[in-house]
């Protein structure tokens, strides 16, 4: 892989494209060559249209002035509608489905000068039944899910950037398992129109890159407005926040998160331990119930019509959601609001919270995509969060550290993550 344009991280690629030192056509071709050579064994892509991608790149190269993303190749999770490419949502039920128009986020990315490289594999309807994607670091292990193909494509350098979605942990968990930067913006910052819904109160856009510097570029483009410029504080205030899920983390993960906290303290951050307020007790279970409840509404008709062609996991999710009554739903939504109301006081004290992004290294086997336990509460309350590849587990595979920011402080969180990456000694 040495020396290929496909190895360029996204922010550097955009800078060179904007300066016209690099043509989008050459970068897209390098990615297509890498896909052709390596994706047969990896299985990150569901659909690629080389002719369309190259034509889009040439059109951007021909513009008098480059647009913001300047022809950057971006891979798209196959639950986002894309005009000109199938959107099949990881199920044979939608085999061959071709939308007439792009999802809002894809439309905005194209308008900003992204070249849609192809569609990446998703688990079935972005839930738990895996697709065919393998982990780039060990093909016997899961890449995570549901944004499995997007994380693997960026990790394997088939694309400099990709987009996905998170309803529980579907951006940050695969980012951790595959060793890339994953970023979930504040809930609602990027519109989800044209994305197959699962649980609309939770479904959130996300990005995968290999460089933190690219996060504001991608999020701004998808949001349709530039994130405000931000710089990290001179002395970041960080909280080591184990959460009630801490016992689920493997010893190596606990050691990495605690070690990162110590190292950042040594690099100048003010680091304290934080115990979440009692409002957060039981919030992971509340998120799980809300996901099931809303998924039952999203997938009820699909399961009724196509049940034999769908997985047991999806059918069980819908059945579980059907059993959740109005009283439990009201209780869940009240708890979520209480937790959101507690966030301003928390983030008045801290610029970011450090927690595990996943329990450990990617599990062996392809039948499961791993446990989103450490991501559920942050998805539930809608905070921006990132997974940074800051450690290695016993088998030498990546382990991500999750960094959580205040709602609406997406640019500040991205800047803080840049500081953390620069300050953290190489693992």
N, C-alpha and C positions, 0 to 999 in steps of 0.2 A: 504494500500500500504506500510505500515511501515515495514522496515526490509528486503524487497526483494532486490536481486541483481539488479533487473531492475531499482531500484531507483538510482543506481550509475551514477554520471555524467561522461561524456565520457572520459575526461582527467584522472580522477582517475581510471576509469576502465582500460584504456590502461596501466597506470603505474602498476597496480596490475597484469594485464595479462603479461606484460613484465617481471615482477619479478617472475612469475609463482606462485604467491600467489592465483591466480584465474584461473580457466580453462575457455576457451572460451565456451566449451560445456555447462557449468553450467550457464554462463551469457546468452547465446542464449536461453537455456531452460527457464530461468526466464522470458525473454522477450516474448517467445512464450506462456507461461502460462498467462502472463498479457494480451496479445492480445486475447487469448481464453476467458478470463474472462470478458474483458471490451470493446473489439472493436465492439461487436454487437450493442451497443447503440451509439458508437462514429462514426464508419464508416470511420476510417482513412486508412485502408488497402483495396486494391483491390485484391491482390493475395498474399498468403503466402504458402510456401512449407516447412513445418517443417522438413521433412526428409532430404531435400537437405541442409537446413541451418545447421542442426545438423551434417551432414556428413562433411560439410566444416569446421565447428568448430573443430571437432575431428581431421581432417587432420592438422589443424594449431597447435593444442595442441601436436600433435605427432612430430612436427619439432624439430630438435635439438636446434635451436635458434629461438626465436619468431621474426616475421617480424615487421615492424614499428607499424602497428595498432594491431598486436598481437591477432587477432580474435574478434575485436570490431564489434558488430552487427550494421549495417547501413541500414536504410530504403531508398528506391529509388522511386522518383516520376515516375509515369507511363507514362512518355514520353521519358525516357531513355531506349534504347534497352538493353535487358538482355537475354543472352542465358539461356534457361531452365525455364524462366518465361514469361508469356504473356506480351506484351506491347501494350495497347489498346487506349492510349491517351484520355481517357475519352469519347469515342464515340462508339456507337454500330457498326459503320462502320468498325472498326478494331477489333471487337469482335473475340477472339481466335487467334489473330495474335501472332506468336511466332518467334522472330528473331533468326537467326543462330549464331549471335555473340553479344558481349557486346558493348555498347557505349564506346568510348575511356575513359571517366572519370570512368565508372564502371569497365572497365578492369584494370585501374590503381589502383583503390581502392582495388580490389581483390588482385592484385599483392602486394600491401602494407599490406595485411593481414586483410582486412575487410571481414566480413561475411554478405552477402546480405540477410537481414532478410525477405524482401518482397517488393512488389510494393505498393506505396501509391496513394490514390485517387488524381486525377487532375481534374480541370475544363476541359470542352470539348476543345481539342486541345490547352490547356493552355491559353484559353481566358476567357470569362466572364460567360458562363453557368455553374452554380455550380454543383458539384457532391453531394454525400450524406453525406459528412463529417459535423459534428457539432462541435461547439466550446467546448473544454473540460471544460471551466469555466461556461458555460451556454448553454445547448443544444438548446435553442431557438434562439441563435445568430450564425452568420456566423463565421467560422474560418479564413475567408479571402481566397484569391486565387491569382494565380492559384495553388500554391503549398500547397493546403489546407490539404491534408492528411499528408504530411511531417511535417508541423508545429504542427498539432494536435497530431500526434504520439509521438513527442518528448515532448510536453507539458504534455501529459497524461502518460508519462513514459512507453510507449509501446516500445520505442527504445531510446538508449542514443544519437543517431545521425541520421540525415536524410539529403538527398540532394534534391534540387529542382532547379528551374530556374526562372529568372526574365527577362521580356521584358519591363515592365513598373514598377510594384511594387510587383511582385509575390513572392518574398522572404521576403522583409522587412515588407510589410503590414501584411501578416499572422503571421509573428514572433511577431509583435506588438500586434495583436489581441489575440494571444494565450499565450503571456507572456514568450517567449523564446528568445534566442539570434539568430538572423539571420545575416548572413554575405554574402555579394555579392562581390567577388573579382574584381580586375581590369578586364575590358573587355578583353577577349582573353587569360587570364592567364591559364584557364582550357579549353581544346578543347571541342567543341560541336558536334563532329562527332558522329553519331549514336543517336542524340537527335532530336526528331521531330521539324523541324524548323518552326518558325512563322515569325520573322523579324530578319534575320541573322545579321544585323548591330547593333542589340540591345540585342539579346538573350544571356543571361549570366548565368553561373553556380552559385549555391549558396548552403550554408549549414545551417542547424538548429542544435543547441545544447543547453544544459542548462547551460553550463559553457564556458566563453570566452577562457579559457586556451586551450580548444580543437580545436579552430578555426585553428591555424597553422597546427595542425596534419592532419586535414581533407583536408584543402586546399593544403598542400604540397603533400599529397598522390594523390589527384585528378589531380594536375598539373604535377605530375611525377618528381618533383624536390623539395628539401627542401627549404622552405622560409628561408632567412637569419635570424640569431638570431637578435632580436631587444628588446630594453628596452625603456620604456617611458622616455621622457625628465624629468630632475629634476623638472622643472617648465613648464608643458605643456602650449602651447599657443593655446587658444581655441577661436573660434568666434561663437557668437550667431547669426545665419543666418536665419532670419525669411523667406526669399524669398517672391516673389510676391503672393504665395499661402497662406500666413499667415491668411487672413480673412476666409479661409475655415476650419481652425482648431477650434475645440470647445473650449470654455473658459477654461475648465479643462485642456485641452492639452496645451494651451498657458501657463497656470500657471505652469504646470509641467516642460515644457522646460525651462522657465525663472527661475524657482526655482532650477533646476539642474545646470544651468549656475551659479547662485549665490552661490550654495553650493560648486561647484568645485572651484570657485574663493576663497571661504573661506578655501578650502583645499590646496591652494597653486598654482592653475593654474592662468595664466594671461588670463583674459577673456575680450574680446572686442566685440562690435557689428559690424557686417559686412553687408553692402548692396551690393548685387551682381552688377557687372558692367552692363552697358546698353546692352551689347551683349546678356545677358541672357533674356531680355524682349521677351516674346512670345515663349520661348523655350519649355514649357510644351505643347503648341499647336503644335509646330514643331515635338516634339516626338510623339504625338498622330497621326499626319498625316503620319510620316515616318513608324510608326507601321502598320497603315492601308495599306499604299502603299506596303510595303514588304509582309504583310500578304496576300494581294490580289494575289501576285505572288506565294506565297507558297501554297495557298489554292484554287486557281482558278479551277484547274482540279478536286479537291476533291468536290467542290461545284457544278460544272457542272454535275458530275456523281452521286452524292449522296445528292443533295440539299434537298429533302423532309425528309431526315433522320438527318439533321443538324439543329442547333438552328437558330432562327431568328437573334440572336446577331451575330453569326459567318457570316451568309449570308450578314447582313448589313455591317459588317466590310469589307468584300471583296468588296462589292458594293461601299463603301466609298473610298476604296483604288483605285478602277478603275477610279474614277473621278479626281484623283490627277495627273496633267499633268507634263511634263518634266520641265517646268519653276519652278513650286512649288518644285519639288524634288531637283532641283539644288539650289534653295534658302535655303531649309532646310539643305542640306549638307554643304553649305557655312557657315550658321549660326553655325552649330555644330562645324565646324573647328575653327571659331572665338572664340567660347566659350572654346574649348580645349586649344587654344593658350593663353587664359587668365589665365589658371589654375596655371602655374608655379609661376607667380607673387603672386597669392593668397596664395599658399601654401609655398611660401618663408616667409610669415608673420605668418602663422598658421599651427599647427600640425594637427588640426581637426576642422570641422565645426559642430555645434550642430543645429539640425532642428527637427521638428516633423517627426516621422516615418509614422504616419497615422493621420487622422483628429481627431480621438478620440477612444473611446472604440469600440469594435466590434458591428456593428449595429444589432438591433433586426431583426430576420427573416433570412430565408435561400435562398431567391430569388436573392439576390445580394451579391457580395463578397467585397463590399466597394470601395472606391475611391483611386486610386494610385497617387493622385495629388502631394504628397510630395516626391515621389520617381522618378518621370518622368525625371527631369532634370539631376539627377545623373546617371541614366541609360543611358541617351542620351550622356553624355560626357565620360562615361566609367570609372568613379572613383570607387575605392572600397568604400563600405559603410556598416554600421552595424546598426541593431536595437537592442537596449539594454532595457530590461524590468525594467525601473526605476521609474514607477509611477502607480497609480491606479486612475481610473475615478470615477464619482459619483456613479456608480452601483457597485464599487469595482472590476471592471475588469481591466486587464493590459492595460497600455499605454506605448509604446516604444518611446525612444528618438533615433533619427537617428544621427549617427556620420559618417561624410564623410572625407575621407583621400585623399591624393595626388595619382594620377595614378602611379601604380607600387610600392607604399609604403604599400603593404598589411600587411607585418609583423609589420611595425611600427604602422599601424592603429590597428591591433589586440592587440599590447602591450599597446597602448593608451587606448583602450577599457577596458583592464584589470585594468589600473590605475583608470579609471572613475568608474568602478564597485566597486573597493576597497575604493575609496575616497567618493563616494556618500553615505550619510546616508540612511539607510533602509527606504523605503516609507511605 
